Amino acid sequence: MAGQDIGSNAAAELKRRVDRRVEKLDVIAEHMDELKEMKAEDKSDGFTEAAIMDSVKLRRADADKVLATLTLEAEKDVYRRANGIPTDLDAASAAASAEAQSVPDPKAKRGKREAYRD
């Protein structure tokens, strides 16, 4: 078909279909710009994008998907407890504080010339 013309009816139909897709893609691009602005606003207001997106996904999901997601989260908590990993914010904060206190101070860095003097 390369190098050949198509009939006027087919050409008109093709143009209509291409125009329709271009219009849809323009609308999608506009919506993506709006979504980007919303995300920036959410971030500036102190919200976490990942948490918002999880909420959006769960809100749009059917009941079976929500059940599967919550079941997986419960199973993860069981595995965390079995491995001594904190399962709540207070325990995680306490563990992070304890770990920070047990880390030794870093050694002072020496320049290249000082390293060769020893």
Secondary structure, 3 states (H helix, E strand, C coil): CCCCCCCHHHHHHHHHHHHHHHHHHHHHHHHHHHHHHHHHHHHHCCCCHHHHHHHHHHHHCCHHHHHHHHHHHHHHHHHHHHCCCCCCHHHHHHHHHHHHHHCCCCCCCCCHHHHHHC
